């Protein structure tokens, strides 16, 4: 049975490394001139979709789609790793991860904005432009990352991370440092989601919080990848 699970451990390890790379890309893209959604209104998002579609899609959560999708096999592998000693808590973390992913994908507005932006560009009617802007405003409020519209999905995702980090600490299968790193990362990222969603992300304090959370999250994915790659080599038949 453990040999069968070892395949999922390797898949989880690979996905953790890929998630790490996507998070690095997200940080680098944030430093670009068009890299933060906080500086845009709906009209500017439409215009960016027509001048720099990749950055527009990234600002609306494209990288987060990849990162959260990659998190699913990571959490599944962590459940398998702790299914004997921490089964209930590990299963609960996996369940929260799946639910948060479903909510995030349902709320995400990356691809619907393509349709609205294209229609806005191709119409000359002032009335139709006004209607499209109103539709875009509603979509923007619902699906822009790190806003109240996407808070439920991100919130449950960070809670899942906190729980699975506690599972890692108590399970003593992976290094304790991996669990502690995750606990710090997801706690800071949860705080960031609360502040950014309801109080804005312009203050230096909020940037510091997300910076700490992001750095520890990067370290967490590396710890998890290393642990999942190493564990099958010591697994019993």
LUMKEMAR-188037 format. One record per residue (C-alpha): residue in one letter; x, y negated, z. Coordinates in steps of 0.02 Angstrom, whole numbers, plus 50000, padded with zeros to 5 digits. Each point is the difference from the previous one (the first is absolute). Layout:
! residues N
AXYZ...
//
This chain:
! residues 237
X500005000050000X501404988050044X500815003149831X498404994549917X499974984250105X501814996449956X499434995249825X498874986650073X501424994150113X501084997049847X498584991349909X499714989150153X501854995950009X500054994849817X498444989450021X500764991750154X501534995149898X498904993449859X498964990150125X501624992750067X500484994349825X498304992349968X500104990650165X501714993349953X499274994349833X498564991650092X501214990250109X501044994649851X498464994649901X499374989750147X501554989149985X499544995149821X499104983449963X498335008749968X500285012750137X498714995550132X498125000249980X499794987150138X500504986449878X498645004049871X498174996349974X498875009849883X500344989149847X501885001750026X499815018950015X499075000249833X501364989549921X501375011050071X499135015549931X500184992249829X501794993650019X500825013150110X498815014850017X501215010950098X500274987050136X498154996350005X499605018550024X501395001650127X499304985250099X498315008550003X500745016050073X500725010449857X501555005150099X498915004050150X499005012049892X501575010049963X500654999050179X498365005550080X499795014049874X501745006550040X499594999350186X498685013749981X501215014549968X501174993050133X498645000850132X499465017149938X501785006450019X500114992550175X498375008650045X500705016649940X501584997250099X499054996750162X498495011249972X500495011950142X500434988350144X499094983849953X498645006449883X498554988950055X500974983750005X500925003749837X498365004649915X499194984150064X501444989549932X499825008749831X498124997050001X500244981550038X501284998949860X498775007649876X498574988950057X501074984449994X500575004649825X498205002549942X499484983250071X501514991149928X499725007249826X498154995850006X500354981950049X501524997149889X499724987349861X501585002549895X499155007649848X498294991550006X500914983349992X500725005049831X498265000249925X499484983450078X501634991349956X499905005649818X498204994149985X500444983450079X501434997549877X498945004549849X498464989550036X499794981649962X498334998250089X500124989450156X498495008950075X500765017249970X501664994250072X499104994250157X499125016950015X501645009349977X500864989150130X498605003750123X500165018649964X501884998850019X499814990750165X498915014050068X501225013149938X501484990350068X499194998850172X499645018649999X501595007149926X501504988650025X501315008850107X500244994350180X498344990850007X498415004150098X499355009649849X501395012950005X500254999750189X499025016150040X501065010749884X501664992850058X499445000450183X499605018649996X501625003349907X501054991750136X499045009250136X500375016349909X501844995249998X500014996450187X499165016750039X501145010249888X501524991450078X499405005250172X499775017649932X501804999949939X500644994150169X499025013150096X500255014049874X501914999650013X500165008049828X500694984849911X501194988150084X499224989450136X500754984649919X498865002949850X498464999050111X500634984750095X500434991249836X498265003749932X499174994150159X500884983349988X499684998549813X498155003750001X499674989750157X500814984749921X499125003149833X498335001850090X500304983350086X500464992549832X498385006349922X498984992150140X500894983349988X500094999249809X498195005349976X499224988150124X501274986250034X501004998549838X501805004449961X500844983149988X500814999150171X501795005450029X499445011150143X498915010549884X501425001749875X501135005850142X498735013050054X499795007249825X501884999449976X500305010550155X498595011949954X500625001649822X501805003750049X499495013250126X498765007549875X501405001849874X501065008750131X498525011150048X499775006449823X501855004049989X499955009250168X498475009849945X500755004349830X501615006150082X499045010250130X498845008249874X501445004349884X500995007550144X498625009450090X499665014149873X501835005150013X499715004050183X498235006649985X499635017750049X499245012549878
//
